[in-house]
Amino acid sequence: MSDPEIRSWPDQTVNVPEPPRERAKQPLAVGERPNIDKMFLDCYGLNEQPFGVTPDLRFLYLGSKHRQALDVLNYGTELNRGFLTLIAEAGMGKTSLLFHYLEGLRNTARTMFVFQSDANSTELMRYMLADLGIDGKGMDMPEMRAVLSQILMGEMRAGRRVVLVIDEAQNLDEKTLESVRLLSNFETPWMKLLHIVLSGQPQLGERLAKPSMKQLRQRVSFAVHLEPFTREEVDLYIDHRLWVAGYKGPQLFSEGARALLAERSEGIPRNINNLCFCAMSYAWATKRKTIDRDTMNEVLADLGPELPVEPKREELPSPPMQKAEPKPAFSPLTQPVHHLPQPVHHSTERSLSKGGWVHFALLCVLGILLGWIGIQPEVGKWMSPTAHAMSSAVHNHLDPSSTPGPSVSPAGDSENAPANSQTQTPATTGSR
């Protein structure tokens, strides 16, 4: 009796409570997600999410550096150069740019895109054949190379190129990179049968710069580098993605919010997407129609210390003091004191010229006067030692290498002439 009643419940009643076990089997977000997305999009009048995380070519915006990189990739392929590299920081849009590059070759080339860059040489070859529609399981390396050679020759006869793009190539070890180099040996006397593009982060450039990678580095015709967006390109990037998503309202991000967003994102597209999505979600949750600078600051505060909040005006740090110009390598200020006798010498000379010479001259004059009045013996007793001391001091000052002592300097020194004349004057007067 109970079985028929249970089977008839869904047909007879509408609000029959579901058993807990059955309800637990259904993820809660599966039923609620579409409503949340619809509410979010309706709030801004959007057809779809403008700042997604997938490389959708419809939302691709090419800045000046991105356009240059795309031109170089196409140019190298048209000139049959063989090996190209694309290097940029994480989040710069390398994958989106590569998809756009391969899309342009759809009608003129057969392409392979490999992103499992943690593979070894054998696995990498299997991924390449799988992208060409060939199952390489059970084949060894020589067999897979033979199959690839046949495909390349067939495409050449058909007048089409074959392009291999390896993304995140910085994860390849040196042995696998060497096997990639050997792929460039598929060629004829007049053309390369396989064009290879290695894309990765700056670590790829560092790895290729090693001496062991010299042979591979020599085969790279062009090394393309992507740079962040400028301040103006950040504005164009935001407007472009909003326009593709169907936004037709007034300016959603104020000028202050855009300036702060460009500064904090450092011009990296992935950072711009994350900040814009968080800012729009925050504004939608707080019932705000526009996103100003204060809103962006609140969003940055919630994202953590990696993106610090802009300080308030009254808390702005004072501008740093201007650094002093570096001192010259041989500046006297950088030398030890004992290597600088010149400043000390000048100061001593000035003190002696002003003090010692004045005293010496006075003593000479005094001695002459006393000699004329007849006090010769007494003058000789006290004048001679004083003159000798002054003469020694002056001589030691002018010739620091000599050792000071009680002896009188040689008679040839001009400084001793006054002292000698001073000591002889009383004797001459006494004889008179």
Residue pairs with C-beta under 8 A, 6 or more apart in sequence:
9 16
10 16
37 49
39 284
40 46
40 49
40 280
40 281
40 284
41 47
41 48
41 49
43 284
44 247
44 249
44 252
44 280
44 284
45 246
45 247
45 248
45 249
46 242
46 245
46 246
46 247
47 245
47 246
48 245
48 246
49 245
49 277
50 59
50 241
50 242
50 244
50 245
50 247
50 276
51 241
51 272
51 273
51 274
51 276
51 277
51 280
52 59
52 273
53 273
55 93
55 95
55 96
55 99
56 96
57 96
57 99
57 100
57 103
58 244
59 240
59 241
59 244
59 245
60 93
60 96
60 97
60 100
61 233
61 236
61 237
61 240
61 241
61 269
62 70
62 97
62 100
63 229
63 230
63 233
63 236
63 237
64 230
64 233
65 225
65 226
65 227
66 93
66 97
66 226
68 224
69 86
69 97
69 224
69 225
69 226
70 97
70 100
70 101
72 84
72 222
72 224
73 84
73 86
73 101
73 197
73 222
73 224
74 101
74 104
75 222
76 84
76 195
76 221
76 222
77 84
77 105
77 109
77 161
77 163
77 195
80 191
80 192
80 195
81 192
81 195
81 221
81 222
82 184
82 187
82 192
82 194
82 195
82 196
82 219
82 221
83 184
83 196
83 198
83 216
83 219
83 220
83 221
84 195
84 196
84 197
84 198
84 220
84 221
84 222
84 223
84 224
85 197
85 198
85 199
85 200
85 204
85 205
85 208
85 220
85 222
85 223
85 224
86 94
86 97
86 98
86 197
86 198
86 199
86 200
86 224
86 226
87 199
87 200
87 201
87 202
87 204
87 205
87 223
87 224
87 225
87 226
88 94
88 201
88 202
88 225
88 226
88 227
89 201
89 202
89 226
89 228
89 268
90 201
90 270
91 268
91 269
91 270
91 271
92 226
92 228
92 268
92 269
92 270
93 226
93 269
93 270
94 167
94 199
94 200
94 226
95 115
95 167
95 199
97 226
98 113
98 165
98 167
98 197
98 199
101 165
101 197
102 111
102 113
102 163
102 165
105 111
105 161
105 163
108 160
108 161
109 160
109 161
109 162
109 163
109 195
110 132
110 155
110 160
110 161
110 162
110 163
111 131
111 162
111 163
111 164
111 165
112 128
112 131
112 132
112 162
112 163
112 164
112 165
113 131
113 165
113 167
114 124
114 127
114 128
114 131
114 164
114 165
114 166
114 167
115 166
115 167
115 168
116 123
116 124
116 127
117 166
117 167
117 168
117 169
117 170
117 171
117 172
117 200
118 171
119 127
119 176
120 173
120 175
120 176
121 141
121 175
121 176
121 179
122 140
122 141
122 144
124 166
124 172
124 176
124 179
124 180
125 136
125 141
125 144
125 145
125 148
125 179
126 136
126 137
126 139
126 144
128 148
128 164
129 135
129 136
129 144
129 147
129 148
130 136
132 148
132 151
134 147
134 151
136 144
136 147
139 147
148 186
149 186
151 162
152 162
152 186
152 193
152 194
153 193
155 161
155 162
155 193
156 188
156 191
156 193
161 195
162 193
162 194
162 195
163 194
163 195
163 196
163 197
164 183
164 194
164 195
164 196
164 197
165 196
165 197
165 199
166 172
166 180
166 196
166 197
166 198
166 199
167 199
167 200
168 199
168 200
168 201
169 177
169 198
169 199
169 200
169 204
170 200
170 201
170 202
170 203
170 204
170 207
171 200
172 180
174 207
174 210
174 212
174 213
177 207
177 213
177 216
178 216
180 196
180 198
180 216
181 215
181 216
181 219
183 194
183 196
184 192
184 194
184 196
184 219
186 192
186 193
186 194
187 193
187 194
198 204
198 220
205 223
207 213
208 216
208 217
208 220
209 217
227 267
228 266
228 267
228 268
229 237
229 262
229 267
229 268
229 269
229 272
230 267
231 259
231 262
231 267
233 267
234 258
234 261
234 262
234 265
234 267
234 272
235 258
235 262
237 269
237 272
238 253
238 258
238 261
238 272
238 276
241 273
241 276
242 252
250 290
251 290
252 280
252 290
252 291
253 261
253 276
253 279
253 290
253 291
254 290
254 291
254 292
254 293
256 292
256 293
256 296
257 279
257 291
257 292
257 293
257 295
257 296
259 293
260 293
260 296
260 297
260 300
260 310
261 272
261 275
261 276
261 279
261 296
264 271
264 275
264 300
264 307
265 271
265 272
265 275
275 296
275 299
275 300
275 303
275 307
278 299
278 302
278 303
279 291
279 295
279 296
279 299
280 291
282 295
282 298
282 299
282 302
283 289
283 290
283 291
283 295
286 295
288 295
293 310
297 309
297 310
300 307
300 308
300 309
300 310
301 309
311 317
327 333
327 334
332 340
341 400
345 400
348 397
349 397
352 393
352 394
352 397
356 390
356 393
356 394
359 390
360 390
360 418
361 418
363 383
363 386
363 387
363 390
363 422
364 418
364 421
364 422
367 379
367 383
367 422
367 425
367 426
368 422
368 425
370 376
370 378
370 379
370 426
371 379
371 425
371 426
371 429
372 429
374 429
376 426
376 427
376 429
376 430
377 426
377 430
379 426
380 423
380 426
380 427
383 422
383 423
383 426
384 423
387 418
387 419
387 422
387 423
388 406
388 408
388 419
390 419
391 408
391 409
391 413
391 415
391 416
391 419
392 404
392 405
392 406
392 407
392 408
392 409
393 404
394 409
394 415
395 402
395 409
395 413
395 415
395 416
396 402
396 404
398 415
408 416
408 419
409 415
409 416
410 416
411 420
